[in-house]
Amino acid sequence: MNNALAGQLPEELSDSLSLNASFRAKQIFRWIHSGASDFNAMTNLPKDLRNTLHQRFPSILESSVPACRTDPDDGSVKLTIRLKDGLFAESVLLIDGRGRKTACLSSQVGCAMGCLFCRTGTMGFLRNLSASEIIEQLLMLKASYGDITHIVFMGMGEPLANREAVMKAAQLLHHPEAHNISYRRITLSTCGLADQIRTLHQDPPIRLAVSLVTAREDLRNTLMPVNRRYPLRELRSSLLAYQRASGRRITLEYVLIRNCNDTPEDIAALAGFCKGLKVLVNVIPWNPVEGLSYQEPSPAGTEKFSAALEQLGITVSKRLRKGRGVNGACGQLAVPLNPASEPHESS
């Protein structure tokens, strides 16, 4: 088990800190997740216990924030997170029109899935994040921007390739004495690891989103290499099994790329994939990425595509574009993997 403080439940803290009184572990747990910046702030702990914590842990959080950028257009915030080993991840805070705050958290440093339209895919994969490193992203966002009501595992990485740590983080996010976020307000987005989806109903009941992008086999093989391992038929079968077991609606994320997956043939294929599934199709206009030659759809093209789906009886939502001014929108996250290439702070 990773012994970083933010990734442990109260009973785990009690064991790892060898505490004779379990209520002390609960006190420490509450302090950590309330955002305590220093062990001396834990005023209801005996001084000798605070001193012991100081000796064992240089700081409450192992990660730090060398760079923070705010989008001047929509107020979205992107944090660059420096991890204990000097590698970097990114997380994003999104604020909607009603002031609700959503944290978009990363689960890996880079990503091994290699989706051709995604900037994170250009990084390759270095390692998984621990549950503590995932939670620390939220704690650092909360320290500066206050309470956060919704969580999406849609940052860097494939969450189901780091399932144990992500689900542990979900438990911590939901814990009533930590962040007390309803499981209904936590969403995991996967590119389609069918073998993991089949058993996902056994985990905490967070929401499932699947980055489908296209329901044409040949095109998905090209855009998303994962489809060669889990072709559409297998993916759809796993979603049916998950839905039968859980009863939950699934979101299908459709990154719309101009002159690529926006044809009548694509609409027909998507409608066929949705048949028999209780789904919401989230249409996401592709966000430009330096070095990638795809084209973003026009607003009219996005509306036309969405309307065609609705005419076929498919429930559709359209993703509002946020965070583009800081390269924090869907598909835009990426940082150098070389620890010497630390990003510079800007605003």
C-alpha positions as CSV (number, residue, x, y, z in Angstrom):
1,M,0.0,0.0,0.0
2,N,1.2,3.5,-0.8
3,N,1.7,5.2,2.7
4,A,1.1,8.8,1.5
5,L,-1.4,10.3,3.9
6,A,-4.1,11.5,1.5
7,G,-4.6,8.0,0.0
8,Q,-5.5,6.3,3.3
9,L,-8.9,5.6,4.9
10,P,-9.1,6.1,8.7
11,E,-8.5,2.4,9.5
12,E,-5.5,2.4,7.2
13,L,-4.1,5.5,8.9
14,S,-4.6,3.8,12.3
15,D,-2.5,0.8,11.1
16,S,0.2,2.6,9.2
17,L,0.8,5.2,12.0
18,S,0.5,2.5,14.8
19,L,-2.1,4.5,16.7
20,N,-3.5,2.9,19.8
21,A,-6.6,5.1,19.7
22,S,-8.5,4.7,16.5
23,F,-10.3,8.1,17.0
24,R,-6.9,9.8,16.5
25,A,-6.8,8.3,13.0
26,K,-10.3,9.8,12.3
27,Q,-9.1,13.2,13.5
28,I,-6.0,13.1,11.3
29,F,-8.2,11.9,8.4
30,R,-10.6,14.8,8.8
31,W,-7.7,17.3,9.0
32,I,-6.1,16.0,5.8
33,H,-9.2,16.2,3.7
34,S,-10.3,19.6,5.2
35,G,-7.1,21.0,3.6
36,A,-4.8,21.3,6.7
37,S,-1.6,22.7,5.4
38,D,0.6,21.8,8.4
39,F,0.5,19.3,11.2
40,N,0.6,22.1,13.7
41,A,-2.9,23.1,12.5
42,M,-4.2,19.8,13.8
43,T,-4.9,21.4,17.2
44,N,-6.9,18.5,18.7
45,L,-4.0,16.2,18.4
46,P,-1.4,15.8,21.3
47,K,1.8,17.7,20.6
48,D,3.9,14.5,20.7
49,L,1.7,13.0,18.0
50,R,2.1,16.1,15.9
51,N,5.8,16.0,16.3
52,T,5.9,12.3,15.3
53,L,3.9,13.2,12.1
54,H,6.4,16.0,11.4
55,Q,9.3,13.5,11.7
56,R,7.7,10.9,9.5
57,F,6.3,13.1,6.8
58,P,8.0,16.2,5.4
59,S,4.6,17.6,4.5
60,I,1.0,16.6,4.4
61,L,0.9,16.5,0.6
62,E,3.6,14.9,-1.5
63,S,2.7,16.8,-4.6
64,S,3.1,20.5,-5.4
65,V,1.9,23.1,-7.9
66,P,4.7,24.7,-10.0
67,A,2.2,26.3,-12.4
68,C,-1.4,27.5,-12.4
69,R,-3.1,29.1,-15.4
70,T,-6.6,30.6,-15.6
71,D,-8.5,30.9,-18.8
72,P,-9.4,34.6,-19.2
73,D,-12.5,33.7,-21.2
74,D,-14.3,31.2,-19.0
75,G,-12.5,31.1,-15.7
76,S,-11.3,27.5,-16.1
77,V,-8.1,26.7,-14.2
78,K,-5.4,24.3,-15.1
79,L,-2.9,23.1,-12.5
80,T,0.4,21.5,-13.4
81,I,1.2,19.0,-10.6
82,R,4.7,18.1,-9.8
83,L,4.8,14.6,-8.3
84,K,7.2,13.3,-5.6
85,D,9.5,11.8,-8.2
86,G,9.7,14.9,-10.3
87,L,7.2,13.9,-13.0
88,F,4.2,16.0,-14.0
89,A,0.5,15.6,-14.3
90,E,-2.3,18.1,-15.0
91,S,-5.8,18.7,-13.5
92,V,-8.5,21.2,-14.5
93,L,-11.2,23.1,-12.6
94,L,-14.3,23.8,-14.7
95,I,-17.0,26.3,-13.6
96,D,-20.4,26.3,-15.2
97,G,-22.9,29.1,-15.6
98,R,-24.4,28.4,-12.2
99,G,-21.1,28.5,-10.5
100,R,-20.8,24.8,-9.9
101,K,-17.3,23.5,-9.9
102,T,-16.1,20.3,-11.5
103,A,-12.6,18.9,-11.0
104,C,-11.2,17.0,-13.9
105,L,-8.6,14.7,-12.4
106,S,-5.7,12.7,-14.0
107,S,-5.2,9.0,-13.3
108,Q,-1.8,8.4,-15.0
109,V,1.3,10.3,-16.1
110,G,0.7,10.2,-19.9
111,C,-1.4,7.6,-21.5
112,A,-0.7,4.3,-23.3
113,M,-3.9,4.2,-25.4
114,G,-2.5,6.3,-28.3
115,C,-5.7,7.9,-29.5
116,L,-4.7,9.9,-32.6
117,F,-6.8,13.0,-31.9
118,C,-5.7,13.4,-28.3
119,R,-2.7,15.4,-27.1
120,T,-2.2,13.2,-24.0
121,G,-1.7,10.3,-26.4
122,T,1.3,12.0,-27.9
123,M,3.1,11.7,-24.5
124,G,3.2,8.0,-24.3
125,F,2.8,6.4,-20.8
126,L,5.1,6.6,-17.9
127,R,3.3,5.4,-14.8
128,N,0.0,5.2,-12.9
129,L,-0.9,7.7,-10.2
130,S,-1.5,6.4,-6.7
131,A,-4.8,7.1,-5.0
132,S,-3.0,9.7,-2.9
133,E,-1.7,11.5,-6.0
134,I,-5.2,11.6,-7.4
135,I,-6.7,13.0,-4.2
136,E,-4.0,15.5,-3.8
137,Q,-5.0,17.1,-7.1
138,L,-8.4,17.8,-5.6
139,L,-7.0,19.1,-2.3
140,M,-4.8,21.5,-4.2
141,L,-7.7,22.8,-6.3
142,K,-9.9,23.1,-3.2
143,A,-7.2,25.0,-1.3
144,S,-7.4,27.9,-3.9
145,Y,-10.9,27.6,-5.3
146,G,-13.1,26.3,-2.5
147,D,-15.6,23.4,-2.5
148,I,-16.0,21.3,-5.5
149,T,-19.3,19.5,-6.2
150,H,-18.5,17.2,-9.2
151,I,-15.5,15.0,-10.2
152,V,-14.7,13.6,-13.6
153,F,-11.8,11.2,-14.2
154,M,-11.2,12.6,-17.6
155,G,-7.8,14.1,-17.3
156,M,-4.5,12.4,-18.4
157,G,-4.6,8.6,-18.6
158,E,-7.0,5.7,-18.9
159,P,-8.7,5.3,-15.5
160,L,-9.6,1.7,-16.0
161,A,-5.9,0.9,-16.7
162,N,-5.4,2.1,-13.1
163,R,-8.7,0.9,-11.7
164,E,-7.7,0.0,-8.2
165,A,-6.2,3.5,-7.4
166,V,-9.1,5.3,-9.1
167,M,-11.7,3.3,-7.2
168,K,-9.9,3.9,-3.9
169,A,-9.9,7.6,-4.8
170,A,-13.6,7.4,-5.4
171,Q,-14.1,6.0,-2.0
172,L,-12.1,8.8,-0.4
173,L,-14.0,11.4,-2.5
174,H,-17.3,9.9,-1.3
175,H,-16.3,9.4,2.4
176,P,-18.7,11.5,4.6
177,E,-15.7,12.7,6.7
178,A,-13.6,13.6,3.7
179,H,-15.2,15.2,0.7
180,N,-18.7,13.7,0.9
181,I,-19.3,13.8,-2.8
182,S,-22.1,11.7,-4.0
183,Y,-21.1,8.8,-6.3
184,R,-23.7,10.2,-8.7
185,R,-21.5,13.2,-9.1
186,I,-18.4,11.2,-9.9
187,T,-17.8,10.1,-13.5
188,L,-15.2,7.8,-15.0
189,S,-14.4,8.1,-18.7
190,T,-12.8,5.2,-20.5
191,C,-11.7,4.6,-24.1
192,G,-13.4,1.2,-23.9
193,L,-11.5,-1.5,-21.9
194,A,-14.3,-4.0,-22.3
195,D,-13.0,-6.6,-19.9
196,Q,-12.9,-4.0,-17.1
197,I,-16.3,-2.6,-18.0
198,R,-18.0,-6.1,-17.6
199,T,-17.2,-6.1,-13.9
200,L,-17.4,-2.4,-13.2
201,H,-20.8,-2.8,-11.4
202,Q,-18.9,-4.5,-8.6
203,D,-17.1,-1.2,-7.8
204,P,-18.4,2.0,-6.2
205,P,-21.5,3.1,-8.2
206,I,-19.9,6.1,-10.0
207,R,-21.1,7.1,-13.4
208,L,-19.6,5.6,-16.6
209,A,-18.7,7.5,-19.8
210,V,-17.2,5.8,-22.8
211,S,-15.2,7.7,-25.4
212,L,-16.7,6.1,-28.5
213,V,-15.8,8.8,-31.1
214,T,-17.0,6.6,-33.9
215,A,-19.1,3.5,-34.3
216,R,-17.5,2.6,-37.6
217,E,-15.1,-0.3,-37.0
218,D,-12.5,0.7,-39.6
219,L,-12.3,4.3,-38.5
220,R,-12.2,3.5,-34.8
221,N,-9.3,1.0,-35.5
222,T,-7.5,4.0,-37.0
223,L,-8.3,6.7,-34.5
224,M,-8.3,4.5,-31.4
225,P,-5.8,1.6,-31.3
226,V,-7.7,0.1,-28.3
227,N,-10.4,-0.9,-30.8
228,R,-8.1,-3.5,-32.3
229,R,-8.0,-5.2,-28.9
230,Y,-11.7,-4.6,-28.0
231,P,-13.6,-4.2,-31.2
232,L,-17.0,-2.5,-31.2
233,R,-19.0,-5.7,-30.9
234,E,-17.1,-6.7,-27.8
235,L,-17.3,-3.2,-26.4
236,R,-21.1,-3.1,-26.9
237,S,-21.5,-6.5,-25.3
238,S,-19.7,-5.3,-22.2
239,L,-21.8,-2.2,-22.0
240,L,-25.0,-4.3,-22.2
241,A,-23.7,-6.6,-19.5
242,Y,-22.7,-3.6,-17.3
243,Q,-26.1,-2.0,-17.8
244,R,-28.0,-5.2,-17.0
245,A,-26.1,-5.6,-13.8
246,S,-26.1,-1.9,-12.7
247,G,-29.3,-0.4,-14.2
248,R,-27.4,2.8,-14.9
249,R,-27.4,5.0,-18.0
250,I,-24.1,5.2,-19.9
251,T,-22.8,8.3,-21.5
252,L,-21.2,7.9,-24.9
253,E,-18.7,10.6,-25.6
254,Y,-18.5,11.5,-29.3
255,V,-15.6,13.7,-30.2
256,L,-16.8,15.3,-33.4
257,I,-14.1,15.8,-36.0
258,R,-14.9,17.7,-39.2
259,N,-14.7,15.6,-42.4
260,C,-13.8,12.5,-40.4
261,N,-16.7,11.1,-38.2
262,D,-19.5,13.5,-39.1
263,T,-21.1,11.9,-42.1
264,P,-24.5,10.3,-42.6
265,E,-22.8,6.9,-42.5
266,D,-21.4,7.8,-39.0
267,I,-24.8,8.8,-37.8
268,A,-26.3,5.6,-38.9
269,A,-23.5,3.5,-37.4
270,L,-23.9,5.4,-34.1
271,A,-27.6,4.8,-34.0
272,G,-27.1,1.1,-34.6
273,F,-24.6,1.0,-31.7
274,C,-27.0,2.7,-29.4
275,K,-29.9,0.4,-30.1
276,G,-30.8,-1.6,-27.0
277,L,-28.6,0.6,-24.7
278,K,-29.9,3.3,-22.4
279,V,-27.4,6.0,-23.3
280,L,-26.8,9.7,-23.5
281,V,-24.6,10.8,-26.4
282,N,-22.4,13.7,-25.4
283,V,-21.3,15.5,-28.6
284,I,-17.9,17.1,-28.0
285,P,-16.4,19.4,-30.8
286,W,-12.8,18.4,-31.3
287,N,-10.4,20.9,-29.7
288,P,-7.4,21.9,-31.8
289,V,-4.0,20.4,-30.7
290,E,-0.7,21.7,-32.0
291,G,0.9,19.1,-34.3
292,L,-2.4,17.3,-35.1
293,S,-4.0,17.9,-38.5
294,Y,-7.6,17.2,-37.7
295,Q,-10.2,19.9,-38.1
296,E,-12.7,21.2,-35.5
297,P,-16.3,21.2,-36.6
298,S,-18.2,24.4,-37.2
299,P,-21.0,25.3,-34.7
300,A,-23.5,24.7,-37.5
301,G,-21.9,21.3,-38.2
302,T,-22.2,20.3,-34.6
303,E,-25.8,21.4,-34.4
304,K,-26.6,19.5,-37.6
305,F,-25.0,16.3,-36.4
306,S,-26.7,16.6,-33.0
307,A,-30.1,17.3,-34.5
308,A,-29.8,14.2,-36.8
309,L,-29.2,12.0,-33.8
310,E,-32.2,13.5,-31.9
311,Q,-34.4,12.9,-35.0
312,L,-33.5,9.2,-34.6
313,G,-34.7,9.2,-30.9
314,I,-31.2,9.4,-29.4
315,T,-30.8,11.6,-26.3
316,V,-28.0,14.1,-27.0
317,S,-26.1,16.7,-24.9
318,K,-23.5,19.1,-26.3
319,R,-20.3,19.7,-24.3
320,L,-19.6,23.4,-23.7
321,R,-16.1,24.3,-24.6
322,K,-14.1,25.3,-21.6
323,G,-10.4,25.6,-20.8
324,R,-9.2,26.1,-24.4
325,G,-7.4,29.3,-23.4
326,V,-5.0,27.2,-21.2
327,N,-4.9,24.0,-23.3
328,G,-7.1,22.5,-20.6
329,A,-10.1,21.4,-22.8
330,C,-11.0,17.8,-23.7
331,G,-8.0,16.2,-25.4
332,Q,-5.6,19.0,-24.8
333,L,-3.7,17.9,-21.6
334,A,0.0,17.1,-21.9
335,V,3.2,18.0,-20.0
336,P,6.8,17.2,-20.6
337,L,7.9,13.9,-18.9
338,N,11.5,15.1,-18.4
339,P,11.8,16.4,-14.9
340,A,14.3,19.0,-16.1
341,S,11.6,20.5,-18.3
342,E,9.6,22.1,-15.5
343,P,6.9,24.3,-16.9
344,H,7.0,28.0,-16.1
345,E,4.2,29.7,-14.2
346,S,2.0,32.0,-16.3
347,S,-1.5,33.4,-16.1
